[in-house]
Amino acid sequence: KRRMVSLFDSNPLLFLLLTVPFPDWLLDNPVTAVQYGSTEVCSLIFSLAGVPVLRNGLKFFLANTSIEVAKECSGIHSTLTIFIISLIAGHLFLPSFWRKVVLVLFALPIVCVTNGLRIAGLTLLAEYVDSSFLHGNLHRQGGMGFFLLALLLLYAVLRLLQRGQDRMGLSVKSP
């Protein structure tokens, strides 16, 4: 039986390549994906909350507040961190190549969900409480809580993938 081997399985030291800064041209597509994904999540939250909003592409217009989900709102640093953590966690805790791929592929939707929650939350606070929420400390420094939420969601996916392996009789290292 042939086993698929990923690049990192053959030499774990290759993880050190992830410490090299990524060039901008390589980050353009992931940034755009997170930008649009976050916009969709934000739109869904507004819809579920019954918030009257007009949307035009990446822009939202509420009664007193208008925002644009800019590239700077994509959270590229937390996206890269969640991506790298998913690679390492998959390597350490999932023996199946395909389950490692699934874990890594979940990184982008998880970041979009948490980023969309953050954007919607700040916008709703600005709309219904005080407009300074869009430029205050919560906006500049509140990302850590959402990053921790992203880690929690990634951990939940990891545990689900491990349970699936338990049922199949594959060995699983517990985090």
Number of C-alpha atoms within 10 A of each C-alpha: 3 4 7 10 10 13 10 13 15 9 9 12 9 12 14 8 9 11 9 7 7 11 8 9 7 9 12 12 11 15 22 15 16 26 23 20 21 29 29 17 21 25 23 15 17 20 12 9 10 9 13 11 15 13 15 9 11 15 15 19 14 17 11 9 15 15 15 15 19 14 15 9 17 25 19 19 10 19 23 19 15 23 20 17 17 25 19 17 18 23 18 16 19 24 17 19 15 13 19 22 15 15 23 21 14 17 24 18 17 24 29 25 22 24 28 28 21 22 25 21 18 22 24 20 15 18 18 11 11 12 16 14 18 20 11 12 10 13 16 11 9 13 16 11 12 18 20 14 16 23 21 13 18 23 16 12 18 25 16 13 20 24 14 14 17 12 8 9 9 13 13 17 9 10 10
